[in-house]
Amino acid sequence: MDMRQTFEGLLDYWGGKTPDKEAVYDGLRRMSYGELKREAGQLAKALACLNIQAGDKVLAILPNWHEFIVLFFALAKMEAVLVPCGVSLTAKEISQRCQMIQPKLAFVSGHDQLRWLEAEAGCCKIIAVRFEDKKAMGYSELLALGEKNREQKLPGKRQDEVMCTIIFTSGTTGAPKGVELTDRSIMQTAISIGIRLESSHRDVFLVPLPCTHLFGIVTGMVVPLYFGAKIVIMERFRAKEALKLIEQEQITVHHGVPTMFIRELEDYKGHEVNLQSLRTGVAAGAICSEEVLKKITDIFKFNLMVAYGLTEFVGVSMTTLSDTIEDRLKTVGKPYEGIQVRAVHESGRTAEPGEVGELCCKGYGAMKGYYQLPAQTRKVLDAEGWLHTGDLARIDERGYITIVGRKKEVIIRGGYNIYPREIEEVYYNHPEVMEACVIGLPHQDLGEQTVAFIQLKSHSQQTAALLREYAKGKIAKYKVPDRVLLVEQLPKLSNGKIDKRELGKMAVSL
């Protein structure tokens, strides 16, 4: 068996084979594979000294720092569960998660987070990372504890099917739920993605995605480390900084959500930054319009792949470097090997090739369930192991998947079904539109009305009336937005997705 098939074995493999090779650069520290292996071992020993046991929850409210990666692999040496949380979460959101999971230990990156956790009943022990506070143990102090207790026994290695992490959903359609994932679901998906990217130890990955989200963990962290590549992680995404890093670090693989690439296109000036090192990358996390994908391919001149997955099912499908341009622009590729998919018509039958239905998936990428929510789990994960995604899709006769939109986001206007993406694609073809998002809102006569939120590029002179007129003739009359609202910036969640609930609130006030 390839020892890289486990997280612990992965570090042992590369830490032994190429100990001096650079593994991680986070803007502060350049860390070799040997150092990553050694520090993860020290941290695991320290956690054992703090009596962290199998099944204990460890909260990590950290940005994209090397300490997060060390913690991830330290916990892989025992059966403790990592619970990552974005640094942009509020006190209320952190409190909700703490009440749900009851963490035994928390790693925090600021004084505010420390105070919020202290306010919780039965507060856990807190580790301060990159700051000092008398009420918390420092990260360097914790490492020293591990170094001092080298003979400390660990509670036991984690098995493939044991829960390794709880990732909270973004909560775009309700209260966030904790998704239980295993080593196998993450590792096998990472291997599948890496194979389609044709990854190797020579690659350098740029990771602007939050490592506290699944996309960042799998494609930005596990994929490159499995193949012995180098990771360049950004604490916070800034388009100009990302472009400079591509040239400075000779990035070959660049992942991101569509919004990130849109920002880079806006800031890019070909004569200032050399992007020739770019080879490929993955766009995922939200639907990427055909027009944006085409611009990225044409201007940056690298083969950007499109992948599809969700928190509840780590990875479903992805395009490949050998796919045609048309398939890369219009589909999310074929399922990974070992993953089954089907589109289910609203009548309950399997949809015909090319017919729209709810996408259902089965295989190693599926979650174990929603943490302590068995009834909610049964609503999406059936007795046969099929995960009902809530996404509408077409599967053609070759097996390629095209995502149409969210089942809950279909707008029913005057009896007609409207998929928001159809309208958004029209506006992404407009040269002065940076981003577009379409939602449905209640309407007394029509049932629902369509509202298009548009963020224009700088110096644009477009008006809402002109943009509504622009859509006429490009889509059916009933699909032309009832309202067009111009906004300075579309609201985003911490994972880069557009916050559609916030848009609904904005529509009422505008």
C-alpha angles and dihedrals in degrees: 000000000000105000089216089073089088127053092236092047091048092061092042090053099050094031087059100037101042106011094159097047114111110253106170137020117181101170091266105053138023107213126193125214089252091053092046091052093047096046093047088053092050092049092049090053090049092051089051089052087055088055096249104170138189111296095017114139118234115196118211117193095175137134123228096301128141088245090070091056091048090051092049092056095039090058089049087068091065137028096261119127124238116219108188120196129186118250090231093066117116127237090259093052092048090048092053091053094046092051090051101047103024097215120214094203135018133198112205135181102206148032094251092058090048092053092047091053092046089057091059117099111254091013116207126231111281131216117202113216118201094348137069130237130161090225095059139053114245122240093236089050089053092051090050089054089055092048091050092051102047092148093056110128119233120230094243141291119285117247125229096253097041117106109263102174144011113216117189119225116242092250096229091146101031144324113345115260127207111242115208113218132179135219090251096053092052099038098045092047091049091052091049092050092047092052092053090048089050087230124188141171088268093067126103114205124207110211114191090153120102109261087213088072126071096244090055094045097048106034098024101042116014098039096055095040092049089057095042093248129143125261124211107191125192118215089212129005116250116165098220092047091049091053091049091049091053089061097036097049096030093239115204101177122044122183127185149136114268093258091062093054091046090055091048092051089053093051098038119114109177096211093056103049130040111217098170093116091067113110108164145324144172130266111197143124093084137024111287113213119235091238094053092046091050092050092050091050094046099042103034091034098217132117106256113193125209119223133186128209140122136214091261092051112032098209132358110164146347140183120247136225089251094054119108119259089249093055091047091050099043106031143042090230131240126317118273116260109281094024120111123203137181136171114231118208117225088253089063098252124117109269120245118248108288093014119122118248141143110285113238124187137194132187146064094328095067121113121244088234145281109306110262091343106105095159092052089047093054090054092065106020111056130204092264092056098256114145112214103214101193088229122121116225147162121227113199127212090268093055097253114145126220117191112219100180145282118315090226092048098058106121115222105202117178090336095310122116113229124189110210092217091065090061094040091055089057092056095044086062090059109100094220098048118098099179137359135190128179125201136172124239130188116272127188097224105024098038089231135018127207119242121189118201112202130192109196128209116255117283093018116149095198120132131205090251093052092048092051089050089049091063094055113104092015095078134017114291094248090055095056105111115262088212133021116198122190116214132182091227135359111240113250137201120227091265092058097256120133111260101234095178089059090049089056090055091047092052090059093052099042 
